[in-house]
Amino acid sequence: MLRANIAVLVSGSGTNLQAIIDACRSGVIKSGEIKTVISSKEGVYSLERAKQNGIKSFCIPKKECASQKDFEHRLLEILKTQETDVIVLAGFMSILSADFVNQYKDRIINVHPSLIPAFCGDGFYGLRVHKAALDYGVRISGATVHYVNEITDGGQIILQKAVNIKKNDTPESLQKRIMERAEWVILPRATEMVCKKVLKEKSNG
């Protein structure tokens, strides 16, 4: 069966990467396969996850790149060599330029730990998102998978899932619950949807 080649871009431990790996195994993702994992940081556990699962991995340490342009140039070289069809940002701590994004229009997706348009955009990442939600006093938060465009967290929404906030929640407890109940559920589903769409476009093209 023909499958879309997925590249997962990471910067950390790779819990969302693991969710995608598990979804490929369980058949939630059947239109794509993870061909490549690329990390912007050395020594992160994501690279170990890739190794354990027999996935080719690369590391482009951002701090060693002369500029964003240099970083993206190296990234594109790998993506093209690996014949990447779909890019999944899974805890990838780097904003991609409009030039880069336009080369993979409607082929790059990201998971964000809130219900966009709430608590998103520049400066909203990791625990900061959950702290902001709790400080604001919202009763419901969740996660969003969206297409990536030149605006931070600004691309079209693909899937969202809500999670109730509890009275005694901390940013850490909320982060854990949103990951387990929302991110790990909708990221694989959205990945399958995009891979399916890409395959359809390829067969029609």
Secondary structure as GFF3:
##gff-version 3
##sequence-region A 1 205
A	DSSP	beta_strand	4	10	.	.	.	ID=ss1
A	DSSP	alpha_helix	15	26	.	.	.	ID=ss2
A	DSSP	beta_strand	32	39	.	.	.	ID=ss3
A	DSSP	alpha_helix	45	52	.	.	.	ID=ss4
A	DSSP	beta_strand	56	59	.	.	.	ID=ss5
A	DSSP	three_ten_helix	62	64	.	.	.	ID=ss6
A	DSSP	alpha_helix	68	81	.	.	.	ID=ss7
A	DSSP	beta_strand	86	89	.	.	.	ID=ss8
A	DSSP	alpha_helix	98	103	.	.	.	ID=ss9
A	DSSP	beta_strand	108	112	.	.	.	ID=ss10
A	DSSP	alpha_helix	127	136	.	.	.	ID=ss11
A	DSSP	beta_strand	140	147	.	.	.	ID=ss12
A	DSSP	beta_strand	157	164	.	.	.	ID=ss13
A	DSSP	alpha_helix	171	178	.	.	.	ID=ss14
A	DSSP	pi_helix	179	183	.	.	.	ID=ss15
A	DSSP	alpha_helix	184	204	.	.	.	ID=ss16
###
